Amino acid sequence: LVVAIDTTTPPYSFLDANLKPTGFDIEVANKMGEALGVPVEFVTVTSPGRIPALLTKQVDAVISIFSITPARAIQIDYSIPYAGQSAVVIAPKSTSIKGVADLVGK
């Protein structure tokens, strides 16, 4: 099972002190390999290189932080999401920015 990973997304996927891929996504990929009874080979790709690697059959799967979008769904199939996260905007308490509307024009 050849799996593309982006090693710039800790704690999901990154290189440890010995330059070995590690993180949550790596554990998920290894569990997939165990379930399928096949070895897992990791191939490092950049975020923009994920879909091209799939479409050109350089890899069997991509395991990476990936937003599900209609445009991407035209080209690729998604698994059921196995993790989620929320994004927030933060600012110092002393600022006049108290909400998203306060960012208009900035």
Phi and psi restraints in degrees (range 20) as a CNS / XPLOR table:
assign (resid 1 and name C) (resid 2 and name N)
       (resid 2 and name CA) (resid 2 and name C) 1.0 -95.4 20.0 2
assign (resid 2 and name N) (resid 2 and name CA)
       (resid 2 and name C) (resid 3 and name N) 1.0 118.6 20.0 2
assign (resid 2 and name C) (resid 3 and name N)
       (resid 3 and name CA) (resid 3 and name C) 1.0 -118.7 20.0 2
assign (resid 3 and name N) (resid 3 and name CA)
       (resid 3 and name C) (resid 4 and name N) 1.0 126.1 20.0 2
assign (resid 3 and name C) (resid 4 and name N)
       (resid 4 and name CA) (resid 4 and name C) 1.0 -82.7 20.0 2
assign (resid 4 and name N) (resid 4 and name CA)
       (resid 4 and name C) (resid 5 and name N) 1.0 136.0 20.0 2
assign (resid 4 and name C) (resid 5 and name N)
       (resid 5 and name CA) (resid 5 and name C) 1.0 -134.8 20.0 2
assign (resid 5 and name N) (resid 5 and name CA)
       (resid 5 and name C) (resid 6 and name N) 1.0 153.0 20.0 2
assign (resid 5 and name C) (resid 6 and name N)
       (resid 6 and name CA) (resid 6 and name C) 1.0 -109.2 20.0 2
assign (resid 6 and name N) (resid 6 and name CA)
       (resid 6 and name C) (resid 7 and name N) 1.0 111.4 20.0 2
assign (resid 6 and name C) (resid 7 and name N)
       (resid 7 and name CA) (resid 7 and name C) 1.0 -86.1 20.0 2
assign (resid 7 and name N) (resid 7 and name CA)
       (resid 7 and name C) (resid 8 and name N) 1.0 21.8 20.0 2
assign (resid 7 and name C) (resid 8 and name N)
       (resid 8 and name CA) (resid 8 and name C) 1.0 -112.7 20.0 2
assign (resid 8 and name N) (resid 8 and name CA)
       (resid 8 and name C) (resid 9 and name N) 1.0 24.1 20.0 2
assign (resid 8 and name C) (resid 9 and name N)
       (resid 9 and name CA) (resid 9 and name C) 1.0 -128.0 20.0 2
assign (resid 9 and name N) (resid 9 and name CA)
       (resid 9 and name C) (resid 10 and name N) 1.0 57.5 20.0 2
assign (resid 9 and name C) (resid 10 and name N)
       (resid 10 and name CA) (resid 10 and name C) 1.0 -62.9 20.0 2
assign (resid 10 and name N) (resid 10 and name CA)
       (resid 10 and name C) (resid 11 and name N) 1.0 146.5 20.0 2
assign (resid 10 and name C) (resid 11 and name N)
       (resid 11 and name CA) (resid 11 and name C) 1.0 -88.5 20.0 2
assign (resid 11 and name N) (resid 11 and name CA)
       (resid 11 and name C) (resid 12 and name N) 1.0 6.8 20.0 2
assign (resid 11 and name C) (resid 12 and name N)
       (resid 12 and name CA) (resid 12 and name C) 1.0 -74.2 20.0 2
assign (resid 12 and name N) (resid 12 and name CA)
       (resid 12 and name C) (resid 13 and name N) 1.0 -47.4 20.0 2
assign (resid 12 and name C) (resid 13 and name N)
       (resid 13 and name CA) (resid 13 and name C) 1.0 -154.9 20.0 2
assign (resid 13 and name N) (resid 13 and name CA)
       (resid 13 and name C) (resid 14 and name N) 1.0 121.7 20.0 2
assign (resid 13 and name C) (resid 14 and name N)
       (resid 14 and name CA) (resid 14 and name C) 1.0 -159.3 20.0 2
assign (resid 14 and name N) (resid 14 and name CA)
       (resid 14 and name C) (resid 15 and name N) 1.0 172.0 20.0 2
assign (resid 14 and name C) (resid 15 and name N)
       (resid 15 and name CA) (resid 15 and name C) 1.0 -97.8 20.0 2
assign (resid 15 and name N) (resid 15 and name CA)
       (resid 15 and name C) (resid 16 and name N) 1.0 133.9 20.0 2
assign (resid 15 and name C) (resid 16 and name N)
       (resid 16 and name CA) (resid 16 and name C) 1.0 -79.7 20.0 2
assign (resid 16 and name N) (resid 16 and name CA)
       (resid 16 and name C) (resid 17 and name N) 1.0 -173.2 20.0 2
assign (resid 16 and name C) (resid 17 and name N)
       (resid 17 and name CA) (resid 17 and name C) 1.0 -60.8 20.0 2
assign (resid 17 and name N) (resid 17 and name CA)
       (resid 17 and name C) (resid 18 and name N) 1.0 -24.6 20.0 2
assign (resid 17 and name C) (resid 18 and name N)
       (resid 18 and name CA) (resid 18 and name C) 1.0 -96.6 20.0 2
assign (resid 18 and name N) (resid 18 and name CA)
       (resid 18 and name C) (resid 19 and name N) 1.0 13.1 20.0 2
assign (resid 18 and name C) (resid 19 and name N)
       (resid 19 and name CA) (resid 19 and name C) 1.0 63.5 20.0 2
assign (resid 19 and name N) (resid 19 and name CA)
       (resid 19 and name C) (resid 20 and name N) 1.0 27.3 20.0 2
assign (resid 19 and name C) (resid 20 and name N)
       (resid 20 and name CA) (resid 20 and name C) 1.0 -96.5 20.0 2
assign (resid 20 and name N) (resid 20 and name CA)
       (resid 20 and name C) (resid 21 and name N) 1.0 133.3 20.0 2
assign (resid 20 and name C) (resid 21 and name N)
       (resid 21 and name CA) (resid 21 and name C) 1.0 -59.7 20.0 2
assign (resid 21 and name N) (resid 21 and name CA)
       (resid 21 and name C) (resid 22 and name N) 1.0 136.5 20.0 2
assign (resid 21 and name C) (resid 22 and name N)
       (resid 22 and name CA) (resid 22 and name C) 1.0 -148.8 20.0 2
assign (resid 22 and name N) (resid 22 and name CA)
       (resid 22 and name C) (resid 23 and name N) 1.0 168.4 20.0 2
assign (resid 22 and name C) (resid 23 and name N)
       (resid 23 and name CA) (resid 23 and name C) 1.0 122.3 20.0 2
assign (resid 23 and name N) (resid 23 and name CA)
       (resid 23 and name C) (resid 24 and name N) 1.0 177.4 20.0 2
assign (resid 23 and name C) (resid 24 and name N)
       (resid 24 and name CA) (resid 24 and name C) 1.0 -59.3 20.0 2
assign (resid 24 and name N) (resid 24 and name CA)
       (resid 24 and name C) (resid 25 and name N) 1.0 -46.8 20.0 2
assign (resid 24 and name C) (resid 25 and name N)
       (resid 25 and name CA) (resid 25 and name C) 1.0 -61.9 20.0 2
assign (resid 25 and name N) (resid 25 and name CA)
       (resid 25 and name C) (resid 26 and name N) 1.0 -34.9 20.0 2
assign (resid 25 and name C) (resid 26 and name N)
       (resid 26 and name CA) (resid 26 and name C) 1.0 -66.3 20.0 2
assign (resid 26 and name N) (resid 26 and name CA)
       (resid 26 and name C) (resid 27 and name N) 1.0 -41.7 20.0 2
assign (resid 26 and name C) (resid 27 and name N)
       (resid 27 and name CA) (resid 27 and name C) 1.0 -63.4 20.0 2
assign (resid 27 and name N) (resid 27 and name CA)
       (resid 27 and name C) (resid 28 and name N) 1.0 -41.1 20.0 2
assign (resid 27 and name C) (resid 28 and name N)
       (resid 28 and name CA) (resid 28 and name C) 1.0 -61.4 20.0 2
assign (resid 28 and name N) (resid 28 and name CA)
       (resid 28 and name C) (resid 29 and name N) 1.0 -46.5 20.0 2
assign (resid 28 and name C) (resid 29 and name N)
       (resid 29 and name CA) (resid 29 and name C) 1.0 -61.7 20.0 2
assign (resid 29 and name N) (resid 29 and name CA)
       (resid 29 and name C) (resid 30 and name N) 1.0 -42.5 20.0 2
assign (resid 29 and name C) (resid 30 and name N)
       (resid 30 and name CA) (resid 30 and name C) 1.0 -64.8 20.0 2
assign (resid 30 and name N) (resid 30 and name CA)
       (resid 30 and name C) (resid 31 and name N) 1.0 -37.7 20.0 2
assign (resid 30 and name C) (resid 31 and name N)
       (resid 31 and name CA) (resid 31 and name C) 1.0 -65.2 20.0 2
assign (resid 31 and name N) (resid 31 and name CA)
       (resid 31 and name C) (resid 32 and name N) 1.0 -37.6 20.0 2
assign (resid 31 and name C) (resid 32 and name N)
       (resid 32 and name CA) (resid 32 and name C) 1.0 -61.8 20.0 2
assign (resid 32 and name N) (resid 32 and name CA)
       (resid 32 and name C) (resid 33 and name N) 1.0 -45.7 20.0 2
assign (resid 32 and name C) (resid 33 and name N)
       (resid 33 and name CA) (resid 33 and name C) 1.0 -59.8 20.0 2
assign (resid 33 and name N) (resid 33 and name CA)
       (resid 33 and name C) (resid 34 and name N) 1.0 -43.3 20.0 2
assign (resid 33 and name C) (resid 34 and name N)
       (resid 34 and name CA) (resid 34 and name C) 1.0 -60.2 20.0 2
assign (resid 34 and name N) (resid 34 and name CA)
       (resid 34 and name C) (resid 35 and name N) 1.0 -46.3 20.0 2
assign (resid 34 and name C) (resid 35 and name N)
       (resid 35 and name CA) (resid 35 and name C) 1.0 -62.6 20.0 2
assign (resid 35 and name N) (resid 35 and name CA)
       (resid 35 and name C) (resid 36 and name N) 1.0 -34.9 20.0 2
assign (resid 35 and name C) (resid 36 and name N)
       (resid 36 and name CA) (resid 36 and name C) 1.0 -86.7 20.0 2
assign (resid 36 and name N) (resid 36 and name CA)
       (resid 36 and name C) (resid 37 and name N) 1.0 -13.0 20.0 2
assign (resid 36 and name C) (resid 37 and name N)
       (resid 37 and name CA) (resid 37 and name C) 1.0 72.3 20.0 2
assign (resid 37 and name N) (resid 37 and name CA)
       (resid 37 and name C) (resid 38 and name N) 1.0 31.8 20.0 2
assign (resid 37 and name C) (resid 38 and name N)
       (resid 38 and name CA) (resid 38 and name C) 1.0 -130.8 20.0 2
assign (resid 38 and name N) (resid 38 and name CA)
       (resid 38 and name C) (resid 39 and name N) 1.0 153.2 20.0 2
assign (resid 38 and name C) (resid 39 and name N)
       (resid 39 and name CA) (resid 39 and name C) 1.0 -72.4 20.0 2
assign (resid 39 and name N) (resid 39 and name CA)
       (resid 39 and name C) (resid 40 and name N) 1.0 155.2 20.0 2
assign (resid 39 and name C) (resid 40 and name N)
       (resid 40 and name CA) (resid 40 and name C) 1.0 -110.2 20.0 2
assign (resid 40 and name N) (resid 40 and name CA)
       (resid 40 and name C) (resid 41 and name N) 1.0 131.8 20.0 2
assign (resid 40 and name C) (resid 41 and name N)
       (resid 41 and name CA) (resid 41 and name C) 1.0 -116.9 20.0 2
assign (resid 41 and name N) (resid 41 and name CA)
       (resid 41 and name C) (resid 42 and name N) 1.0 129.9 20.0 2
assign (resid 41 and name C) (resid 42 and name N)
       (resid 42 and name CA) (resid 42 and name C) 1.0 -99.0 20.0 2
assign (resid 42 and name N) (resid 42 and name CA)
       (resid 42 and name C) (resid 43 and name N) 1.0 137.3 20.0 2
assign (resid 42 and name C) (resid 43 and name N)
       (resid 43 and name CA) (resid 43 and name C) 1.0 -123.5 20.0 2
assign (resid 43 and name N) (resid 43 and name CA)
       (resid 43 and name C) (resid 44 and name N) 1.0 123.5 20.0 2
assign (resid 43 and name C) (resid 44 and name N)
       (resid 44 and name CA) (resid 44 and name C) 1.0 -80.9 20.0 2
assign (resid 44 and name N) (resid 44 and name CA)
       (resid 44 and name C) (resid 45 and name N) 1.0 130.6 20.0 2
assign (resid 44 and name C) (resid 45 and name N)
       (resid 45 and name CA) (resid 45 and name C) 1.0 -132.6 20.0 2
assign (resid 45 and name N) (resid 45 and name CA)
       (resid 45 and name C) (resid 46 and name N) 1.0 161.1 20.0 2
assign (resid 45 and name C) (resid 46 and name N)
       (resid 46 and name CA) (resid 46 and name C) 1.0 -84.5 20.0 2
assign (resid 46 and name N) (resid 46 and name CA)
       (resid 46 and name C) (resid 47 and name N) 1.0 164.9 20.0 2
assign (resid 46 and name C) (resid 47 and name N)
       (resid 47 and name CA) (resid 47 and name C) 1.0 -55.1 20.0 2
assign (resid 47 and name N) (resid 47 and name CA)
       (resid 47 and name C) (resid 48 and name N) 1.0 -47.4 20.0 2
assign (resid 47 and name C) (resid 48 and name N)
       (resid 48 and name CA) (resid 48 and name C) 1.0 -66.5 20.0 2
assign (resid 48 and name N) (resid 48 and name CA)
       (resid 48 and name C) (resid 49 and name N) 1.0 -18.9 20.0 2
assign (resid 48 and name C) (resid 49 and name N)
       (resid 49 and name CA) (resid 49 and name C) 1.0 -88.4 20.0 2
assign (resid 49 and name N) (resid 49 and name CA)
       (resid 49 and name C) (resid 50 and name N) 1.0 -2.7 20.0 2
assign (resid 49 and name C) (resid 50 and name N)
       (resid 50 and name CA) (resid 50 and name C) 1.0 -64.8 20.0 2
assign (resid 50 and name N) (resid 50 and name CA)
       (resid 50 and name C) (resid 51 and name N) 1.0 -54.1 20.0 2
assign (resid 50 and name C) (resid 51 and name N)
       (resid 51 and name CA) (resid 51 and name C) 1.0 -66.3 20.0 2
assign (resid 51 and name N) (resid 51 and name CA)
       (resid 51 and name C) (resid 52 and name N) 1.0 -45.6 20.0 2
assign (resid 51 and name C) (resid 52 and name N)
       (resid 52 and name CA) (resid 52 and name C) 1.0 -56.9 20.0 2
assign (resid 52 and name N) (resid 52 and name CA)
       (resid 52 and name C) (resid 53 and name N) 1.0 -37.2 20.0 2
assign (resid 52 and name C) (resid 53 and name N)
       (resid 53 and name CA) (resid 53 and name C) 1.0 -62.4 20.0 2
assign (resid 53 and name N) (resid 53 and name CA)
       (resid 53 and name C) (resid 54 and name N) 1.0 -38.1 20.0 2
assign (resid 53 and name C) (resid 54 and name N)
       (resid 54 and name CA) (resid 54 and name C) 1.0 -68.9 20.0 2
assign (resid 54 and name N) (resid 54 and name CA)
       (resid 54 and name C) (resid 55 and name N) 1.0 -49.0 20.0 2
assign (resid 54 and name C) (resid 55 and name N)
       (resid 55 and name CA) (resid 55 and name C) 1.0 -65.6 20.0 2
assign (resid 55 and name N) (resid 55 and name CA)
       (resid 55 and name C) (resid 56 and name N) 1.0 -28.4 20.0 2
assign (resid 55 and name C) (resid 56 and name N)
       (resid 56 and name CA) (resid 56 and name C) 1.0 -94.3 20.0 2
assign (resid 56 and name N) (resid 56 and name CA)
       (resid 56 and name C) (resid 57 and name N) 1.0 7.3 20.0 2
assign (resid 56 and name C) (resid 57 and name N)
       (resid 57 and name CA) (resid 57 and name C) 1.0 61.0 20.0 2
assign (resid 57 and name N) (resid 57 and name CA)
       (resid 57 and name C) (resid 58 and name N) 1.0 28.4 20.0 2
assign (resid 57 and name C) (resid 58 and name N)
       (resid 58 and name CA) (resid 58 and name C) 1.0 -73.2 20.0 2
assign (resid 58 and name N) (resid 58 and name CA)
       (resid 58 and name C) (resid 59 and name N) 1.0 -25.6 20.0 2
assign (resid 58 and name C) (resid 59 and name N)
       (resid 59 and name CA) (resid 59 and name C) 1.0 -135.5 20.0 2
assign (resid 59 and name N) (resid 59 and name CA)
       (resid 59 and name C) (resid 60 and name N) 1.0 159.3 20.0 2
assign (resid 59 and name C) (resid 60 and name N)
       (resid 60 and name CA) (resid 60 and name C) 1.0 -88.7 20.0 2
assign (resid 60 and name N) (resid 60 and name CA)
       (resid 60 and name C) (resid 61 and name N) 1.0 -28.4 20.0 2
assign (resid 60 and name C) (resid 61 and name N)
       (resid 61 and name CA) (resid 61 and name C) 1.0 -155.0 20.0 2
assign (resid 61 and name N) (resid 61 and name CA)
       (resid 61 and name C) (resid 62 and name N) 1.0 160.8 20.0 2
assign (resid 61 and name C) (resid 62 and name N)
       (resid 62 and name CA) (resid 62 and name C) 1.0 -120.6 20.0 2
assign (resid 62 and name N) (resid 62 and name CA)
       (resid 62 and name C) (resid 63 and name N) 1.0 129.6 20.0 2
assign (resid 62 and name C) (resid 63 and name N)
       (resid 63 and name CA) (resid 63 and name C) 1.0 -122.6 20.0 2
assign (resid 63 and name N) (resid 63 and name CA)
       (resid 63 and name C) (resid 64 and name N) 1.0 108.6 20.0 2
assign (resid 63 and name C) (resid 64 and name N)
       (resid 64 and name CA) (resid 64 and name C) 1.0 -167.1 20.0 2
assign (resid 64 and name N) (resid 64 and name CA)
       (resid 64 and name C) (resid 65 and name N) 1.0 160.7 20.0 2
assign (resid 64 and name C) (resid 65 and name N)
       (resid 65 and name CA) (resid 65 and name C) 1.0 -58.5 20.0 2
assign (resid 65 and name N) (resid 65 and name CA)
       (resid 65 and name C) (resid 66 and name N) 1.0 122.1 20.0 2
assign (resid 65 and name C) (resid 66 and name N)
       (resid 66 and name CA) (resid 66 and name C) 1.0 -149.5 20.0 2
assign (resid 66 and name N) (resid 66 and name CA)
       (resid 66 and name C) (resid 67 and name N) 1.0 120.4 20.0 2
assign (resid 66 and name C) (resid 67 and name N)
       (resid 67 and name CA) (resid 67 and name C) 1.0 -80.3 20.0 2
assign (resid 67 and name N) (resid 67 and name CA)
       (resid 67 and name C) (resid 68 and name N) 1.0 137.7 20.0 2
assign (resid 67 and name C) (resid 68 and name N)
       (resid 68 and name CA) (resid 68 and name C) 1.0 -83.0 20.0 2
assign (resid 68 and name N) (resid 68 and name CA)
       (resid 68 and name C) (resid 69 and name N) 1.0 119.1 20.0 2
assign (resid 68 and name C) (resid 69 and name N)
       (resid 69 and name CA) (resid 69 and name C) 1.0 -129.7 20.0 2
assign (resid 69 and name N) (resid 69 and name CA)
       (resid 69 and name C) (resid 70 and name N) 1.0 152.8 20.0 2
assign (resid 69 and name C) (resid 70 and name N)
       (resid 70 and name CA) (resid 70 and name C) 1.0 -59.2 20.0 2
assign (resid 70 and name N) (resid 70 and name CA)
       (resid 70 and name C) (resid 71 and name N) 1.0 -38.3 20.0 2
assign (resid 70 and name C) (resid 71 and name N)
       (resid 71 and name CA) (resid 71 and name C) 1.0 -63.6 20.0 2
assign (resid 71 and name N) (resid 71 and name CA)
       (resid 71 and name C) (resid 72 and name N) 1.0 -42.3 20.0 2
assign (resid 71 and name C) (resid 72 and name N)
       (resid 72 and name CA) (resid 72 and name C) 1.0 -69.4 20.0 2
assign (resid 72 and name N) (resid 72 and name CA)
       (resid 72 and name C) (resid 73 and name N) 1.0 -35.6 20.0 2
assign (resid 72 and name C) (resid 73 and name N)
       (resid 73 and name CA) (resid 73 and name C) 1.0 -64.0 20.0 2
assign (resid 73 and name N) (resid 73 and name CA)
       (resid 73 and name C) (resid 74 and name N) 1.0 -19.5 20.0 2
assign (resid 73 and name C) (resid 74 and name N)
       (resid 74 and name CA) (resid 74 and name C) 1.0 -69.2 20.0 2
assign (resid 74 and name N) (resid 74 and name CA)
       (resid 74 and name C) (resid 75 and name N) 1.0 -32.2 20.0 2
assign (resid 74 and name C) (resid 75 and name N)
       (resid 75 and name CA) (resid 75 and name C) 1.0 -97.8 20.0 2
assign (resid 75 and name N) (resid 75 and name CA)
       (resid 75 and name C) (resid 76 and name N) 1.0 -31.8 20.0 2
assign (resid 75 and name C) (resid 76 and name N)
       (resid 76 and name CA) (resid 76 and name C) 1.0 -134.4 20.0 2
assign (resid 76 and name N) (resid 76 and name CA)
       (resid 76 and name C) (resid 77 and name N) 1.0 160.5 20.0 2
assign (resid 76 and name C) (resid 77 and name N)
       (resid 77 and name CA) (resid 77 and name C) 1.0 -101.3 20.0 2
assign (resid 77 and name N) (resid 77 and name CA)
       (resid 77 and name C) (resid 78 and name N) 1.0 146.1 20.0 2
assign (resid 77 and name C) (resid 78 and name N)
       (resid 78 and name CA) (resid 78 and name C) 1.0 -107.7 20.0 2
assign (resid 78 and name N) (resid 78 and name CA)
       (resid 78 and name C) (resid 79 and name N) 1.0 150.9 20.0 2
assign (resid 78 and name C) (resid 79 and name N)
       (resid 79 and name CA) (resid 79 and name C) 1.0 -80.7 20.0 2
assign (resid 79 and name N) (resid 79 and name CA)
       (resid 79 and name C) (resid 80 and name N) 1.0 177.7 20.0 2
assign (resid 79 and name C) (resid 80 and name N)
       (resid 80 and name CA) (resid 80 and name C) 1.0 -68.2 20.0 2
assign (resid 80 and name N) (resid 80 and name CA)
       (resid 80 and name C) (resid 81 and name N) 1.0 134.8 20.0 2
assign (resid 80 and name C) (resid 81 and name N)
       (resid 81 and name CA) (resid 81 and name C) 1.0 -56.5 20.0 2
assign (resid 81 and name N) (resid 81 and name CA)
       (resid 81 and name C) (resid 82 and name N) 1.0 137.4 20.0 2
assign (resid 81 and name C) (resid 82 and name N)
       (resid 82 and name CA) (resid 82 and name C) 1.0 -110.2 20.0 2
assign (resid 82 and name N) (resid 82 and name CA)
       (resid 82 and name C) (resid 83 and name N) 1.0 -2.8 20.0 2
assign (resid 82 and name C) (resid 83 and name N)
       (resid 83 and name CA) (resid 83 and name C) 1.0 -157.8 20.0 2
assign (resid 83 and name N) (resid 83 and name CA)
       (resid 83 and name C) (resid 84 and name N) 1.0 161.0 20.0 2
assign (resid 83 and name C) (resid 84 and name N)
       (resid 84 and name CA) (resid 84 and name C) 1.0 -149.2 20.0 2
assign (resid 84 and name N) (resid 84 and name CA)
       (resid 84 and name C) (resid 85 and name N) 1.0 160.5 20.0 2
assign (resid 84 and name C) (resid 85 and name N)
       (resid 85 and name CA) (resid 85 and name C) 1.0 -152.5 20.0 2
assign (resid 85 and name N) (resid 85 and name CA)
       (resid 85 and name C) (resid 86 and name N) 1.0 158.9 20.0 2
assign (resid 85 and name C) (resid 86 and name N)
       (resid 86 and name CA) (resid 86 and name C) 1.0 -113.0 20.0 2
assign (resid 86 and name N) (resid 86 and name CA)
       (resid 86 and name C) (resid 87 and name N) 1.0 147.9 20.0 2
assign (resid 86 and name C) (resid 87 and name N)
       (resid 87 and name CA) (resid 87 and name C) 1.0 -109.0 20.0 2
assign (resid 87 and name N) (resid 87 and name CA)
       (resid 87 and name C) (resid 88 and name N) 1.0 141.8 20.0 2
assign (resid 87 and name C) (resid 88 and name N)
       (resid 88 and name CA) (resid 88 and name C) 1.0 -135.4 20.0 2
assign (resid 88 and name N) (resid 88 and name CA)
       (resid 88 and name C) (resid 89 and name N) 1.0 159.7 20.0 2
assign (resid 88 and name C) (resid 89 and name N)
       (resid 89 and name CA) (resid 89 and name C) 1.0 -104.3 20.0 2
assign (resid 89 and name N) (resid 89 and name CA)
       (resid 89 and name C) (resid 90 and name N) 1.0 132.9 20.0 2
assign (resid 89 and name C) (resid 90 and name N)
       (resid 90 and name CA) (resid 90 and name C) 1.0 -122.4 20.0 2
assign (resid 90 and name N) (resid 90 and name CA)
       (resid 90 and name C) (resid 91 and name N) 1.0 151.6 20.0 2
assign (resid 90 and name C) (resid 91 and name N)
       (resid 91 and name CA) (resid 91 and name C) 1.0 -151.9 20.0 2
assign (resid 91 and name N) (resid 91 and name CA)
       (resid 91 and name C) (resid 92 and name N) 1.0 155.4 20.0 2
assign (resid 91 and name C) (resid 92 and name N)
       (resid 92 and name CA) (resid 92 and name C) 1.0 -60.6 20.0 2
assign (resid 92 and name N) (resid 92 and name CA)
       (resid 92 and name C) (resid 93 and name N) 1.0 147.7 20.0 2
assign (resid 92 and name C) (resid 93 and name N)
       (resid 93 and name CA) (resid 93 and name C) 1.0 -59.1 20.0 2
assign (resid 93 and name N) (resid 93 and name CA)
       (resid 93 and name C) (resid 94 and name N) 1.0 -28.8 20.0 2
assign (resid 93 and name C) (resid 94 and name N)
       (resid 94 and name CA) (resid 94 and name C) 1.0 -76.1 20.0 2
assign (resid 94 and name N) (resid 94 and name CA)
       (resid 94 and name C) (resid 95 and name N) 1.0 -8.4 20.0 2
assign (resid 94 and name C) (resid 95 and name N)
       (resid 95 and name CA) (resid 95 and name C) 1.0 -81.3 20.0 2
assign (resid 95 and name N) (resid 95 and name CA)
       (resid 95 and name C) (resid 96 and name N) 1.0 164.1 20.0 2
assign (resid 95 and name C) (resid 96 and name N)
       (resid 96 and name CA) (resid 96 and name C) 1.0 -82.7 20.0 2
assign (resid 96 and name N) (resid 96 and name CA)
       (resid 96 and name C) (resid 97 and name N) 1.0 -5.6 20.0 2
assign (resid 96 and name C) (resid 97 and name N)
       (resid 97 and name CA) (resid 97 and name C) 1.0 -80.3 20.0 2
assign (resid 97 and name N) (resid 97 and name CA)
       (resid 97 and name C) (resid 98 and name N) 1.0 111.3 20.0 2
assign (resid 97 and name C) (resid 98 and name N)
       (resid 98 and name CA) (resid 98 and name C) 1.0 -116.5 20.0 2
assign (resid 98 and name N) (resid 98 and name CA)
       (resid 98 and name C) (resid 99 and name N) 1.0 -10.1 20.0 2
assign (resid 98 and name C) (resid 99 and name N)
       (resid 99 and name CA) (resid 99 and name C) 1.0 -163.3 20.0 2
assign (resid 99 and name N) (resid 99 and name CA)
       (resid 99 and name C) (resid 100 and name N) 1.0 176.3 20.0 2
assign (resid 99 and name C) (resid 100 and name N)
       (resid 100 and name CA) (resid 100 and name C) 1.0 -60.2 20.0 2
assign (resid 100 and name N) (resid 100 and name CA)
       (resid 100 and name C) (resid 101 and name N) 1.0 -38.0 20.0 2
assign (resid 100 and name C) (resid 101 and name N)
       (resid 101 and name CA) (resid 101 and name C) 1.0 -60.2 20.0 2
assign (resid 101 and name N) (resid 101 and name CA)
       (resid 101 and name C) (resid 102 and name N) 1.0 -28.7 20.0 2
assign (resid 101 and name C) (resid 102 and name N)
       (resid 102 and name CA) (resid 102 and name C) 1.0 -71.7 20.0 2
assign (resid 102 and name N) (resid 102 and name CA)
       (resid 102 and name C) (resid 103 and name N) 1.0 -8.6 20.0 2
assign (resid 102 and name C) (resid 103 and name N)
       (resid 103 and name CA) (resid 103 and name C) 1.0 -91.1 20.0 2
assign (resid 103 and name N) (resid 103 and name CA)
       (resid 103 and name C) (resid 104 and name N) 1.0 -8.4 20.0 2
assign (resid 103 and name C) (resid 104 and name N)
       (resid 104 and name CA) (resid 104 and name C) 1.0 -59.1 20.0 2
assign (resid 104 and name N) (resid 104 and name CA)
       (resid 104 and name C) (resid 105 and name N) 1.0 127.7 20.0 2
assign (resid 104 and name C) (resid 105 and name N)
       (resid 105 and name CA) (resid 105 and name C) 1.0 82.0 20.0 2
assign (resid 105 and name N) (resid 105 and name CA)
       (resid 105 and name C) (resid 106 and name N) 1.0 1.5 20.0 2
